[in-house]
Every structure is written in structure tokens, then in C-alpha cells.
Amino acid sequence: MKREQWGSRKGFLFATLGSVIGLGNLWRFPYIAYDNGGGAFLIPYFIAMLTVGVPFVIMEFALGQRFRRSAPMAFKRINRHMEWLGWFQVAIAVIICIYYSAIIGWVMSFFQFSFTQAWGIDTNTFFFHDYLQLSPNSTPSELGTLQWHILIPMLIAWTLCFLVLVFGIKRGIERVSVWLIPILFLFITLLAVRVAFLPGALQGLNYLFEPDFSQLLNSDIWAAAYGQIFFTLSVGFSILIAYTSYVPKKSDINNNACLLVFSNAVFSLIAGVLVFGVLGYMAEMNGQAVTSVISAGIGLVFVTLPAAINLLPMPSLVGPLFFFCLLIAGLSSQISVLEGIIAAIMDKWHLSRRQVCAWVCGVGFGMSVFFATSSGLYLLDIIDYFTNNIGLLMSCLIEMIFIGWWFQAERIRQYANQLSDFKVNRSLNLSLRFITPLMLTALLLNHLITTLSVGYGSYHQWDLMLFGWGLLFIMITTATVINLNLPLRLSKR
């Protein structure tokens, strides 16, 4: 079967940008930067980007382009015993896309609310009590009632992803990406420029970018910077290898990798300007310090920023525009994660795209129903923590050791250089064999020791065993079983 190809380099780049630019850029990067020395954080962040981000992306681009297969089959071509690693990465992608669809559903709902600021004045109560209707027992073991107002937007999100994916690489993903990603960049930039001129915005930007150089001696800031790079670049869970398996054989690897990594950094900085400009304005209007209105993660997007939108000029325009940007970022990332899964299944069992898309999206939606219950947020919180902070780091570490040492980093460098306009020197080998594995080991050990000693959050150990460690065990076991090449009894028509 002839493999699909991107119609243009522009289409490939916009599609891969859609995979790395997600909701995390708009809520995780600004808070991580602020919490780790403000402007001083940018120094280790850019060092991490150069020493780990660019080399890792070059490596995955080279693997996908050379072997013309998704992650499991690419690893199998290197060593038949390592196919399981690719399926472990696919399992990570499966889990991420299942709970990520819930967040997209929330964004879709808040896009609707933003036209009239239906969240009211007490945005905290509205999100956690009125919208999520969280169970008071703070445990995912008791799912509670199904929330149809959350489930329906999730179904719409899954349907939109299916409609894009079923048309394939060129007619589906590329056609959508070349429109949505430029629109996303344009709208976020316009919002950031407008917000930067609001009263108090400069105060917010000072909190984000004013450097505290004493923090550079703190190992935590370096760990946070490298962790953000791994978190945001979509490495280690099959996406980039799958996407580059569709590029023409002689495409420029080094240029494409650098464009992707630097564009992601630019978008993160623009998002930081937007978010902290809004927070500075909010602080000015309420007569508070910026530190009093800052919150992390979910609370930033669905509680703090809606409260800030209430105070902004023309909230009925700015609010929908902001949540529309969030929706584009979420859907583009979800599509890329799903394509990594679909490509792997198609390569393994040679099934039709339509059939695989139907199965993946149908089963994915069925499993995501659990996140539309009264305990959905608790379940999402635990699974997200274990998947990203343990499962993904473990996947990246094993891949880096396998490719850097077994396959040899020098072979990656030579292959990428012979196809690229500019050449990377032997520092790539140093990164792939030493710097990146050491940073991954440090991050992974830190999370393992912390989680094993003190747990995570205020959750009961039973919940962590079942939805955290138990889920990781199932993912590794499933990947190993698939590696045994068991037949899949499905029609190939």
C-alpha cells in the first residue's frame, strides 16, 4: 500500500505546530515561568530548548522519515524486540486523548458562555460547583452522576476529530491545519498586543519577565525548564514519528525541527504576554497585587481568566476570541495525538483508514464518558499526573537510550545532515547520549521518589494504586502483548 504524503512543506509544518501548540502553552508555560524566577526562567528554558528540544525533535523526525512508519514499526525495524516501546508510546497517546477530550469539551462550553459571561461574578463556584458539579468526597472511585452538558461537547469534539482524520493526511489534517494554525497565531497575537496596552498590564508583564537571577542557582528551576520542554514538544508518544513518516523522503530534517521548536517557543512567549497582561489588568481593577490573582492550571483558564474577562473592555468580543483560540489549540493537538494512534494501527494490521478512525474515535469517546461524571476532574488529575510525569518521562528515557546508544546517535546525525541545508555538529551526539538521558533520569527519579513517599495531592493511596500505578502497569502489559504479534480478527475492507 502506497503511503500517504503531505501535500506541501507548509502543510507538514502547520500540522506539526498544531501538535505541539496546545492548551498547555496558554496555561502551563506562563505559570511555570512566573513560579521559577520570571525572566530568569527563560535562560534555562532556552538552554533546555537548544540542548534537549531541538536534538530530540531532530531524532524523531529522522526516525519517521527514514523508516516511513509509525513509532512501533520504526522501532521494530531497528530491533524486533523493541516494538513494545512504540506501543507503550501509543498507549500513552490513547490515555492522553481520552482525558484531553474532556478539557476540550470544557473549552467548548466556555466558548458558548463567553458571549454573555454566563459564568457570572463568582467564577470559582460556577466552574467547580455549577458546571463540573464536583462530588464533595474528592475521590475518583465514586464516579457519581453523568453530566450531559459536559458529555455533549465532548461528543462534538470527537466527531470533529473523526471528520478531519477520516479524510487522511493531505485532504484532512493538512487542509485544516493550514487554516487553523495561522488563525490561532494571528488571534493570540492581536489579543496579546491589545492586552499589553491595558492599565496594569505592564505590572503583570514585570512579574512574568523581571529576572530573579538568584534562582539560576536553584536546581528546581532547571528541572522545571527541562520538564516544560519535554511536556510541550509532543516527543515520546508517537506523534512526531508518525507525522514525519508522511513527508517526502528528501525533506529537510534540521530546518523543519528548528522551525517547529522555535515557533513553539515564540507562541509560548506570546501566550505569556497575553495571560499576564490580563492578570495585571485584573489586579489593577481590583486594587490587588498580581500575586493575589495568579493561579495555576485548570483554575487559571476556567476561573481566573473568566473573572478577568468580566473586567475587560468589550468582554463579549474578547471572551469568545480567547476561548476560540483555546478551542483551536485543543482540537489541533487532539487530532495529532489521534493520528499517532491511527497510523500505528494501520501500519500493524493494514486496516483501512476509515475503519481505524471509526474504531479509535468510537472507543475513545466511550472511554472518555468517565470524565463527564461528578468525579471526572479527580480522575483526570490523577491520570494526567501519572501519564505525563511518570509514563511519558519513562518512555522518553527508554527511547533516548535505545536510539542514542543502540542505534547510535551518530547515525541519526549523519542521516539528518545529508538531507538538510545546514549541518548539526557532534554536540547532537552529546545531547542524545548524555545530556537528555541524564535530565530525564533526574526528572523521573524525582517524581518517583516524591510519589512513592508522599503520594500525590490529597488522594487516597487506593485511588493512586488503581488509577495511577495500575494504569501504567496495564499500558506496559498491553504494549508487551501486542509485541507478541497476536492476530487481529477484523475485516480489512
NORFEN-V608858 format. One record per run of one state. SS is the DSSP state (@ for helix, = for strand, . for the rest). FROM is the first residue (numbers start at 0). LEN is the number of residues. If there is no record, write none. Layout:
BEGIN
ss & from & len
SS & FROM & LEN
SS & FROM & LEN
END
This chain:
BEGIN
ss & from & len
. & 0 & 8
@ & 8 & 12
. & 20 & 2
@ & 22 & 13
. & 35 & 2
= & 37 & 1
. & 38 & 2
@ & 40 & 27
. & 67 & 3
@ & 70 & 8
. & 78 & 1
@ & 79 & 34
. & 113 & 9
@ & 122 & 9
. & 131 & 14
= & 145 & 1
. & 146 & 1
@ & 147 & 18
. & 165 & 2
@ & 167 & 29
. & 196 & 4
@ & 200 & 9
. & 209 & 1
= & 210 & 1
. & 211 & 1
@ & 212 & 5
. & 217 & 1
@ & 218 & 14
. & 232 & 6
@ & 238 & 6
. & 244 & 8
@ & 252 & 34
. & 286 & 3
@ & 289 & 3
. & 292 & 4
@ & 296 & 15
. & 311 & 3
@ & 314 & 35
. & 349 & 3
@ & 352 & 20
= & 372 & 1
. & 373 & 2
@ & 375 & 43
. & 418 & 8
@ & 426 & 28
. & 454 & 6
@ & 460 & 22
. & 482 & 11
END
